[in-house]
């Protein structure tokens, strides 16, 4: 039995989720490396369990700040959603405006040329 074969199961064993076969248990009992890893897993689990009972108090003003950030993100998402839904309408309007601007420029150019010819 090698440590690599047992190492994948040590976390589950430390959590009490799995019982190792006899050969693997004998290996762990005689291997200092596997024993140390098992102890480390148990220590991590114990620390994580202690966090469950800890109550963390948020800093003053943190909750309103978080809520305003969430609200702003929701508003940005709503605007993007509206823009995305009506993208073709906006692009069509922009194209029409550009075409109208170009047509207006052409009309002004031809009128100014005519007026120059009349004056000359």
C-alpha positions as CSV (number, residue, x, y, z in Angstrom):
1,X,0.0,0.0,0.0
2,X,1.3,3.4,-0.9
3,X,0.5,6.8,0.6
4,X,-0.9,8.0,-2.8
5,X,-3.5,5.3,-2.7
6,X,-4.7,6.4,0.7
7,X,-4.3,10.2,0.5
8,X,-7.4,10.7,-1.6
9,X,-9.6,9.2,1.1
10,X,-8.1,10.8,4.2
11,X,-10.2,13.9,4.1
12,X,-13.4,11.8,4.0
13,X,-12.1,9.6,6.7
14,X,-11.3,12.6,8.9
15,X,-14.9,13.9,8.4
16,X,-16.3,10.5,9.4
17,X,-17.8,10.0,6.0
18,X,-15.8,6.9,5.0
19,X,-14.2,3.9,6.7
20,X,-11.0,2.7,5.2
21,X,-10.5,-0.9,4.3
22,X,-8.3,-2.9,6.7
23,X,-5.2,-2.8,4.5
24,X,-5.5,1.0,4.2
25,X,-6.1,1.4,8.0
26,X,-3.0,-0.6,8.7
27,X,-1.0,1.6,6.3
28,X,-2.2,4.8,8.1
29,X,-1.4,3.3,11.5
30,X,2.1,2.7,10.5
31,X,2.8,5.7,8.2
32,X,3.7,9.0,9.9
33,X,3.1,11.0,6.7
34,X,-0.5,9.7,6.4
35,X,-1.1,10.2,10.1
36,X,0.1,13.8,9.9
37,X,-2.2,14.4,6.9
38,X,-5.1,12.9,8.8
39,X,-4.4,15.2,11.8
40,X,-4.2,18.2,9.5
41,X,-7.6,17.3,7.9
42,X,-9.1,16.9,11.4
43,X,-7.7,20.3,12.5
44,X,-9.1,22.0,9.4
45,X,-12.5,20.5,10.0
46,X,-12.5,21.5,13.7
47,X,-11.6,25.1,12.7
48,X,-14.3,25.2,10.1
49,X,-16.9,24.0,12.7
50,X,-15.8,26.7,15.1
51,X,-16.5,29.3,12.4
52,X,-20.2,28.1,12.3
53,X,-20.8,29.5,15.8
54,X,-18.9,32.8,15.3
55,X,-21.1,35.8,14.7
56,X,-19.5,38.5,12.6
57,X,-20.9,42.0,12.9
58,X,-20.7,44.1,9.8
59,X,-19.0,47.5,10.0
60,X,-21.2,50.5,10.4
61,X,-22.6,51.7,7.0
62,X,-21.6,48.5,5.2
63,X,-25.1,47.2,4.7
64,X,-26.5,50.4,3.1
65,X,-23.3,50.5,0.9
66,X,-23.9,46.9,-0.3
67,X,-27.5,47.5,-1.0
68,X,-26.8,50.7,-3.0
69,X,-24.2,48.8,-5.0
70,X,-26.6,46.1,-5.7
71,X,-29.3,48.6,-6.7
72,X,-26.9,50.4,-9.0
73,X,-25.8,47.2,-10.6
74,X,-29.5,46.3,-11.2
75,X,-30.2,49.6,-12.8
76,X,-27.2,49.2,-15.1
77,X,-28.4,45.8,-16.1
78,X,-31.9,47.1,-16.8
79,X,-30.5,49.9,-19.0
80,X,-28.3,47.4,-20.9
81,X,-31.2,45.1,-21.3
82,X,-33.4,47.9,-22.8
83,X,-30.6,49.0,-25.1
84,X,-30.0,45.4,-26.2
85,X,-33.6,44.8,-26.9
86,X,-34.1,47.9,-29.0
87,X,-30.6,47.9,-30.6
88,X,-31.9,47.6,-34.1
89,X,-34.3,50.5,-33.6
90,X,-31.5,52.7,-32.3
91,X,-29.2,51.6,-35.2
92,X,-31.9,52.3,-37.7
93,X,-32.6,55.7,-36.2
94,X,-28.9,56.5,-36.3
95,X,-28.6,55.4,-39.9
96,X,-31.6,57.6,-40.9
97,X,-30.1,60.5,-39.0
98,X,-26.8,60.1,-40.8
99,X,-28.5,59.8,-44.1
100,X,-30.5,62.9,-43.4
101,X,-27.4,64.8,-42.4
102,X,-25.6,63.7,-45.6
103,X,-28.6,64.7,-47.7
104,X,-28.8,68.0,-45.9
105,X,-25.1,68.6,-46.6
106,X,-25.6,67.7,-50.3
107,X,-28.5,70.1,-50.6
108,X,-26.6,72.9,-48.9
109,X,-23.6,72.3,-51.2
110,X,-25.7,72.4,-54.3
111,X,-27.6,75.5,-53.2
112,X,-24.4,77.3,-52.4
113,X,-23.0,76.4,-55.8
114,X,-26.1,77.7,-57.6
115,X,-26.1,80.9,-55.6
116,X,-22.5,81.4,-56.5
117,X,-23.3,80.9,-60.2
118,X,-26.1,83.4,-60.1
119,X,-23.9,86.0,-58.4
120,X,-21.1,85.6,-60.9
